[in-house]
Amino acid sequence: MDSTSQPHWSSLPSDLLFNIANILDARIDLLSLRAVCNPWRSSLPLPPKAPLLKLPFPIDPNNPNLNSNRHGHFALIESFSYSLEPINRDPKRTWLIKIQESESGNVILKDPLARYPLARYPLAGLDRLPKVLNLLDYRVKEISKGYYVEFVEQGRAPYPSIFVNEMKSCISIKQVAVSSSFDKIGDDGFVVLVIYNGGKLALWRMGDEKWSTVNDILEGHVYDSVAYSNGMFFAIAVNGLTISIDPSKASFEIMEVAPAKPRSGFGHGDTFKYLVKWFSDLFLIEKYHEDLFYWSESDDEDDYHIKFKIYKMNDEECDWVEMDGLKDVVLFLGDACSFFVWAKDYAWWKGNCICFLDYLFMGSGSDGPGSEAGIFDFEDGISRRLSKFSSCSKLFWPPPSWLKHYS
C-alpha cells in the first residue's frame, strides 16, 4: 500500500478489531466503532443495553408510614451524559445531553443537570429535534454516568391517606451509588448504596431478597451524599462526618474516614454536601447560602449569595483538604449526576467555576434545560444565573442549528 493512500479500514484483521472493541468501556464508543464501515458493523455485535434492575421494596418494612397495601419494586436506572458536536460543521458549538434508554429501546432525553425529561418543557420545541443521529456525522463523547432509583407501582395504588409521609420516608430515594457498571452486573460483588428516609443508608447486594440497613458508628447521622471510589463506598453526613463502607466484606465493614467539622453559611440550614469522584480522587463540595439578610447597595440584582467550598480527600491523613479552586476545570453539579470537565475542551467556558442547580433560579422565564442553573466563579466568589452567560448556557439549550439541519 502506498504510504500516502488512505487506509482501508474494512480490511483490518478481525482479531485486531475485536481487541480494540474489548478495551472500549463506553457503549457509545462501541456503537461508533461499528459505524465506521459495513464490515465492522456486521462483525461486531451490538453492545448490550443496561437492564432495568429490580430492587426490593420496601427498604424498611417496619416503617410506620408504610401503607401495607402498597406493592411494587425499586428500579435501578442508568443514564449517560454526552457532549455532541458535528464533524463538518461549526465545531465551537457543543451540545450537552443526557439520555436514558427504556426497556423498549426508546431513548429519553433528560435535563443534563436534573433527573426529569425534556418533556417537562412543553414550549421547548422538542418536535424539531431529529429522530435519528448518524454517529459518523458527530463527535460523541461520554462524559458521565449516573444512576437513579425509582419506585414502580404494582397493582392498584392504595388510597393516599398518608401518601406525603409515605413518599418521603418509604418511596423516595435521595441518592444512589453502585459498586460497578451494568457491564459487570453478573459479578457477585455488585452492590447498591442508597440514601433514604431523610438521610439513612441502606445496601443491597446482587441476589439479596431484602435491603441491609447501615448501622452508624454513631447513631442518628443524617447523610447528604454517597459515592463509590476505588473499591469503597463513601457517605458524608450533614455535619461533615465521612464514613467508608467496604462492600467486599460480608458484614459491610464501616470506618470513619473524616471527622465532623463546623458547617458554613447563615444559620447552617441551607448547607448541602456532595461527593464527586474524578479519576482516582474523591472530592467534597459544600454549597451554602450566606447571610440572607445581608444586602449592600453595591450588590448587583443578578448576583446571588450562594457560595461553595471544595475539598479533596487525603487518604493518608484521613481528612478533607480544602482547595483554593478548580483552576482549569469546570464542575457540573447536578441532581444525582455530577462531573468534572477540562475547560479547554469547551473553548468558550472559563475554568475555576461550578455550574449548579438552585431553587433561587426558578421562574427565570426560560423554557429549557439550564433555566434553573447558575455559575459560581471561584475567582470573585459570586454566583450568577447561567442565562447571563449566553455562550455557556448554549451548552444546554437551545439545540444548535446544525442539529436541526439533519431533522
C-alpha positions as a printed Julia matrix, in Angstrom:
407×3 Matrix{Float64}:
   0.0     0.0    0.0
   1.28    3.45  -0.9
   2.22    5.47   2.21
   0.1     8.4    1.01
  -3.04    6.36   0.29
  -5.99    6.23   2.63
  -6.16    3.13   4.86
  -8.78    0.52   4.04
 -10.33    0.12   7.44
 -12.62   -2.65   6.22
  -9.56   -4.89   5.72
  -8.45   -4.63   9.35
  -7.86   -8.18  10.71
 -10.84   -9.38  12.75
  -8.73  -10.35  15.77
  -7.35   -6.81  15.97
 -10.84   -5.37  15.59
 -12.12   -7.48  18.48
  -9.13   -6.5   20.61
 -10.0    -2.84  20.06
 -13.65   -3.46  20.92
 -12.74   -5.29  24.12
 -10.88   -2.31  25.59
 -13.74    0.15  24.96
 -15.82    0.56  28.11
 -18.35    3.14  26.94
 -21.31    1.82  24.97
 -21.28    4.9   22.72
 -17.66    4.13  21.75
 -18.65    0.62  20.68
 -21.55    1.98  18.65
 -19.22    4.5   16.99
 -16.73    1.72  16.2
 -19.48   -0.3   14.5
 -20.45    2.78  12.48
 -17.07    3.08  10.74
 -17.96    0.71   7.87
 -20.37   -2.07   6.91
 -17.91   -4.96   7.52
 -17.27   -3.74  11.07
 -20.99   -3.38  11.67
 -21.5    -6.96  10.53
 -18.59   -8.33  12.56
 -19.2    -6.6   15.88
 -22.38   -7.35  17.84
 -24.44   -4.59  19.33
 -23.26   -3.77  22.85
 -25.77   -4.93  25.47
 -28.23   -2.44  26.85
 -28.31   -1.78  30.56
 -31.01   -3.97  32.08
 -33.73   -2.5   34.24
 -32.64   -3.93  37.57
 -35.41   -4.6   40.1
 -34.61   -3.91  43.75
 -36.71   -4.98  46.74
 -39.48   -2.79  48.18
 -39.79   -1.61  50.88
 -36.4    -0.85  52.38
 -37.74   -0.76  55.93
 -40.84   -2.98  56.37
 -41.32   -1.64  59.91
 -41.68    2.0   58.86
 -44.95    3.26  60.43
 -45.65    5.44  57.37
 -45.69    2.46  55.01
 -49.08    1.56  53.57
 -49.38   -2.21  53.81
 -51.5    -2.25  50.65
 -48.81   -0.66  48.54
 -46.85   -3.08  46.37
 -44.09   -2.66  43.84
 -40.34   -2.57  43.45
 -37.49   -0.12  43.03
 -35.9     0.14  39.59
 -32.2     0.96  39.21
 -31.85    3.11  36.1
 -28.67    4.16  34.31
 -28.28    7.43  32.42
 -25.43    8.86  30.36
 -24.21   12.41  29.73
 -22.65   13.1   26.33
 -21.06   16.03  24.56
 -22.11   16.21  20.93
 -20.58   18.27  18.14
 -20.58   17.96  14.34
 -17.56   16.89  12.33
 -18.19   19.01   9.25
 -19.95   22.0   10.79
 -19.09   24.65  13.35
 -17.02   22.72  15.95
 -17.24   25.5   18.54
 -20.91   24.8   19.24
 -21.06   21.78  21.52
 -24.31   20.4   22.9
 -24.54   18.62  26.23
 -27.24   15.98  26.52
 -28.26   13.27  28.96
 -30.11   10.19  27.8
 -31.83    7.28  29.44
 -32.74    4.18  27.48
 -36.02    2.47  28.32
 -36.63   -1.27  28.3
 -38.36   -0.91  24.94
 -35.23    0.66  23.44
 -36.58    4.21  23.23
 -34.17    6.97  24.17
 -35.42    9.55  26.68
 -33.73   12.97  26.55
 -33.25   14.48  30.0
 -32.07   17.73  31.5
 -28.25   17.4   31.8
 -28.28   18.61  35.42
 -31.6    17.15  36.59
 -33.4    13.83  36.57
 -36.57   14.94  34.77
 -37.07   14.52  30.99
 -37.11   17.37  28.5
 -40.83   16.71  28.04
 -41.13   18.81  31.21
 -40.57   21.84  28.97
 -43.7    21.96  26.76
 -42.58   25.07  24.85
 -39.05   23.9   24.13
 -39.8    22.65  20.61
 -38.73   19.05  21.06
 -40.63   18.11  17.91
 -37.92   19.87  15.9
 -35.2    17.5   17.09
 -34.11   14.72  14.72
 -35.41   11.23  15.38
 -32.13    9.56  14.36
 -28.48   10.61  14.66
 -25.81    9.25  12.34
 -22.74    8.72  14.53
 -20.47    9.24  11.51
 -21.55   12.9   11.39
 -20.73   13.73  15.03
 -18.06   13.57  17.66
 -19.82   11.95  20.59
 -18.01   11.72  23.92
 -19.34   10.08  27.05
 -18.76   12.46  29.96
 -20.52   10.87  32.88
 -22.71    8.01  34.01
 -25.4     8.44  36.61
 -27.85    6.24  38.48
 -31.38    6.72  39.75
 -33.67    4.56  41.83
 -37.37    4.97  41.11
 -40.37    3.31  42.69
 -42.52    1.24  40.3
 -46.09    0.64  41.47
 -47.61   -2.81  41.02
 -51.34   -3.27  41.02
 -53.77   -0.59  42.06
 -52.34    2.16  44.23
 -53.98    2.41  47.67
 -55.88    5.46  48.81
 -53.19    8.1   49.51
 -54.27    8.96  53.05
 -50.69    9.34  54.28
 -49.02    9.49  50.89
 -46.92   12.61  51.66
 -45.15   10.99  54.62
 -45.03    7.67  52.8
 -43.41    9.31  49.79
 -40.75   10.97  51.92
 -39.81    8.02  54.11
 -40.7     4.88  52.13
 -40.8     5.55  48.39
 -38.45    8.44  47.67
 -34.71    7.74  47.45
 -32.45   10.79  47.6
 -29.24    9.44  46.09
 -27.65    6.21  44.9
 -24.17    4.83  44.26
 -23.25    1.49  42.7
 -20.11   -0.57  43.08
 -19.63   -1.31  39.37
 -21.19   -0.72  35.99
 -24.02   -2.72  34.47
 -21.43   -4.34  32.2
 -20.28   -6.33  35.25
 -23.73   -6.9   36.66
 -23.15  -10.64  36.86
 -20.4   -10.23  39.43
 -21.21  -11.36  42.95
 -19.79   -8.1   44.28
 -22.36   -5.8   42.64
 -23.72   -3.59  45.45
 -26.09   -0.62  45.59
 -25.94    2.02  48.33
 -28.83    4.48  48.78
 -29.84    7.39  50.98
 -33.48    7.05  52.06
 -35.91    8.21  54.75
 -34.43   11.65  55.32
 -30.78   10.61  55.37
 -30.46    6.94  56.34
 -28.25    4.44  54.5
 -29.15    1.02  53.1
 -27.25   -1.51  50.97
 -28.37   -4.18  48.53
 -26.12   -6.87  47.09
 -26.87   -8.73  43.86
 -29.12  -11.66  44.71
 -30.35  -10.35  48.09
 -34.07  -10.54  48.77
 -34.03   -7.57  51.14
 -32.02   -4.46  51.98
 -29.38   -4.25  54.7
 -29.57   -1.05  56.73
 -26.27    0.53  57.73
 -25.64    0.8   61.44
 -23.77    4.05  62.05
 -20.57    4.31  64.04
 -22.61    6.84  65.97
 -26.39    6.59  65.66
 -28.57    9.36  64.33
 -26.49   10.8   61.49
 -28.29   12.32  58.52
 -26.43   11.7   55.26
 -26.26   14.11  52.34
 -24.31   12.26  49.65
 -22.81    8.9   48.69
 -20.18    7.85  46.15
 -18.19    4.81  45.05
 -14.44    5.26  44.59
 -11.51    2.85  44.35
 -13.43   -0.17  45.56
 -15.1     1.55  48.52
 -18.38    3.31  49.24
 -18.22    6.72  50.91
 -21.01    8.61  52.65
 -20.96   12.07  54.2
 -23.33   13.37  56.84
 -24.68   16.91  57.07
 -22.23   17.61  59.92
 -19.26   16.58  57.77
 -18.65   13.14  59.27
 -17.41   10.88  56.44
 -17.54    7.1   56.58
 -16.35    4.37  54.23
 -18.04    1.03  53.64
 -16.17   -1.95  52.25
 -18.65   -3.84  50.01
 -16.32   -6.84  49.72
 -16.88   -7.69  53.4
 -19.85   -9.88  54.22
 -20.71   -7.63  57.16
 -20.08   -4.39  55.24
 -17.19   -3.08  57.34
 -17.7     0.59  58.24
 -14.9     3.01  59.15
 -14.71    6.71  59.95
 -12.74    8.47  57.22
 -13.01   12.12  58.26
 -14.39   13.71  61.44
 -17.3    16.12  61.61
 -16.48   19.79  61.05
 -18.27   23.13  61.55
 -20.74   23.97  58.81
 -20.73   27.14  56.74
 -23.5    29.56  55.85
 -26.18   31.58  57.57
 -27.81   29.51  60.31
 -26.29   26.37  58.76
 -29.75   25.46  57.47
 -29.0    25.83  53.79
 -25.8    23.8   53.65
 -25.55   20.86  51.25
 -22.7    18.43  50.66
 -21.86   16.46  47.51
 -19.34   13.69  46.93
 -17.96   13.55  43.38
 -15.29   11.23  42.01
 -12.9    12.31  39.27
 -10.34    9.8   38.03
  -8.99    8.18  41.22
  -9.69   11.17  43.51
 -12.72   11.86  45.67
 -13.93   15.43  46.19
 -16.3    17.03  48.67
 -18.25   20.09  47.53
 -20.0    22.15  50.17
 -22.72   24.53  48.98
 -24.15   27.11  51.35
 -26.05   30.39  51.41
 -24.53   33.44  53.04
 -26.48   35.64  55.45
 -29.79   36.07  53.62
 -30.38   39.39  55.39
 -27.14   40.89  54.13
 -27.55   43.05  51.06
 -25.47   46.09  50.22
 -26.25   48.91  47.78
 -23.35   47.76  45.61
 -24.82   44.28  45.13
 -25.96   43.51  41.6
 -29.51   42.16  41.38
 -28.14   39.28  39.32
 -25.62   38.25  41.99
 -26.66   35.57  44.46
 -25.18   34.83  47.86
 -24.61   31.15  47.1
 -21.1    30.03  47.95
 -19.04   26.88  47.51
 -16.07   25.26  49.15
 -14.27   22.29  47.64
 -12.15   19.69  49.38
 -10.05   16.75  48.22
  -9.73   13.53  50.2
  -6.3    12.96  51.7
  -6.18    9.18  52.18
  -3.03    9.24  54.29
  -4.32   11.86  56.73
  -7.91   10.55  56.62
  -9.29   14.03  56.24
 -10.54   16.57  53.71
  -8.08   19.2   52.46
  -9.64   22.47  51.28
  -8.66   23.61  47.77
  -8.29   27.19  46.5
 -10.49   26.47  43.49
 -10.65   24.36  40.35
  -8.06   26.15  38.18
  -8.61   24.88  34.59
 -11.55   22.66  35.47
 -15.35   23.11  35.44
 -17.62   21.16  37.78
 -21.19   20.42  36.74
 -23.09   19.79  39.95
 -26.38   18.11  39.15
 -29.13   16.06  40.69
 -27.57   12.59  41.07
 -25.29   13.31  38.12
 -22.19   15.44  38.77
 -18.97   15.52  36.77
 -15.77   17.46  36.07
 -14.54   18.55  32.63
 -11.46   20.37  31.39
 -12.31   23.94  30.43
 -10.05   23.69  27.35
 -12.43   21.09  25.89
 -15.09   23.82  25.75
 -13.28   26.87  24.43
 -16.0    29.34  25.47
 -16.12   28.13  29.09
 -13.78   29.6   31.66
 -12.31   27.28  34.23
 -12.36   27.59  38.01
 -16.15   27.56  38.24
 -19.14   25.39  39.17
 -22.34   25.08  37.17
 -25.16   24.05  39.52
 -28.91   23.89  40.15
 -30.64   26.0   42.79
 -34.25   26.82  43.64
 -33.41   30.56  43.65
 -33.08   30.44  39.87
 -36.55   29.02  39.26
 -39.02   31.11  37.29
 -36.39   32.8   35.13
 -38.75   32.8   32.15
 -36.65   30.37  30.14
 -38.2    27.13  28.96
 -35.47   24.58  28.6
 -32.56   22.86  30.35
 -30.3    25.2   32.28
 -33.11   27.61  33.16
 -32.73   26.72  36.86
 -28.91   26.71  36.81
 -26.26   29.14  37.93
 -22.49   29.59  37.76
 -20.26   30.12  40.77
 -16.89   31.69  39.98
 -14.11   30.9   42.47
 -12.19   33.93  41.21
 -14.67   36.53  42.52
 -16.74   34.27  44.78
 -20.04   35.26  43.14
 -22.92   33.15  41.8
 -24.94   34.31  38.79
 -27.66   32.88  36.59
 -26.41   30.65  33.81
 -28.63   32.6   31.39
 -26.4    35.67  31.94
 -23.63   33.85  30.05
 -25.08   33.14  26.61
 -22.03   31.26  25.34
 -22.21   28.94  28.36
 -25.97   28.48  28.52
 -26.0    27.35  24.88
 -24.26   24.2   26.02
 -27.68   23.2   27.4
 -30.31   24.99  25.3
 -31.47   25.73  22.65
 -30.3    22.87  20.41
 -27.64   24.02  17.92
 -28.73   24.92  14.41
 -26.56   22.21  12.87
 -28.64   19.59  14.69
 -31.85   20.83  13.07
 -30.25   20.56   9.63
 -30.38   16.8    9.99
 -34.02   16.58  11.03
